[in-house]
Amino acid sequence: MANRTRTVRKELSFSDEEWNMIEQKMSQVNTENFSMYARKMCIDGYVIRREFSELKALTKELSNLARNINQIALRANETRNIYEQDIKDLQQYYYNVKRACTERLVKMIEE
């Protein structure tokens, strides 16, 4: 044991479901040696980090759109009429939000 090349020891715990998933993945690469598999995955595996700032911006735009719709609906209920300019403004805002959503989604797909 004194001649070990790997001196740092780490312990892992898994649920039965997690362990079954790991065993399936180990069988896909045709290995039964968990230590070797874990080292390989820890060193050569990749980490996926998702960035949600674009989705947060889209959510904010959609919230603004919903707020505008609610304001127009409230005014229409109070006055019993609706202004054509309100509808045009709402349509324009909708198309702007739709365009922004499309552009952001295309950008996310390209990344």
C-alpha positions in Angstrom: 0.0 0.0 0.0 2.9 2.4 0.6 3.8 2.3 -3.1 0.4 3.5 -4.4 0.5 6.0 -7.2 -3.0 7.3 -6.2 -2.8 8.7 -2.7 -6.0 10.7 -2.6 -9.1 8.6 -1.6 -12.7 9.8 -2.1 -15.9 8.0 -1.1 -19.1 8.1 -2.9 -22.7 7.0 -2.0 -25.4 6.2 -4.5 -29.1 5.4 -4.3 -30.1 2.1 -5.8 -31.5 3.9 -8.8 -28.3 5.9 -9.4 -26.2 2.8 -9.0 -28.3 0.9 -11.6 -27.8 3.8 -14.0 -24.1 3.8 -13.4 -23.9 0.0 -14.0 -25.8 0.4 -17.2 -23.4 3.0 -18.4 -20.4 0.9 -17.3 -21.8 -2.0 -19.3 -22.1 0.3 -22.4 -18.3 0.8 -22.3 -17.7 -2.8 -21.4 -16.1 -2.4 -18.0 -16.8 -3.8 -14.6 -14.1 -1.8 -12.8 -16.0 1.1 -11.1 -12.8 2.8 -9.9 -11.4 2.9 -13.4 -14.7 4.1 -14.9 -15.1 6.8 -12.2 -11.6 8.1 -12.7 -12.1 8.2 -16.5 -15.4 10.0 -16.2 -14.1 12.5 -13.6 -11.0 13.4 -15.7 -12.3 13.1 -19.2 -16.1 13.6 -18.8 -17.6 17.0 -19.5 -19.7 19.3 -17.5 -22.8 20.8 -18.9 -23.6 24.2 -17.5 -26.9 25.8 -18.7 -27.2 29.5 -18.9 -30.7 30.7 -18.2 -30.3 34.5 -18.6 -31.9 34.4 -22.0 -34.9 32.5 -20.7 -35.2 35.0 -17.8 -35.2 37.8 -20.4 -37.9 36.1 -22.4 -40.0 35.5 -19.3 -39.7 39.2 -18.5 -40.9 40.2 -22.0 -43.8 37.8 -21.7 -44.7 39.2 -18.3 -44.7 42.7 -19.8 -46.9 41.5 -22.6 -49.4 39.9 -20.2 -49.4 43.0 -18.1 -50.3 45.1 -21.1 -53.1 42.8 -22.1 -54.5 42.9 -18.6 -54.4 46.7 -18.5 -56.3 46.9 -21.8 -58.8 44.3 -20.6 -59.3 46.3 -17.4 -59.8 49.6 -19.3 -62.2 47.8 -21.7 -64.3 46.4 -18.8 -64.4 49.8 -17.1 -65.2 52.0 -20.1 -67.1 49.4 -22.1 -65.0 50.3 -25.2 -61.5 49.6 -26.5 -59.3 51.9 -28.4 -57.9 50.8 -31.8 -54.5 52.3 -30.9 -54.3 50.0 -27.9 -54.9 47.0 -30.1 -52.3 48.2 -32.6 -49.8 48.8 -29.8 -50.5 45.4 -28.3 -50.1 43.7 -31.7 -46.8 45.5 -32.3 -45.5 44.5 -28.8 -46.6 40.9 -29.5 -44.6 40.8 -32.8 -41.6 42.3 -31.1 -41.7 39.7 -28.3 -42.2 36.9 -30.8 -39.3 38.1 -32.9 -37.1 38.4 -29.8 -38.1 34.9 -28.7 -37.3 33.5 -32.1 -33.9 35.2 -32.2 -33.0 34.1 -28.8 -34.1 30.5 -29.4 -32.1 30.4 -32.6 -29.1 31.7 -30.8 -29.5 29.1 -28.0 -29.7 26.3 -30.6 -26.6 27.5 -32.4 -24.6 27.4 -29.2 
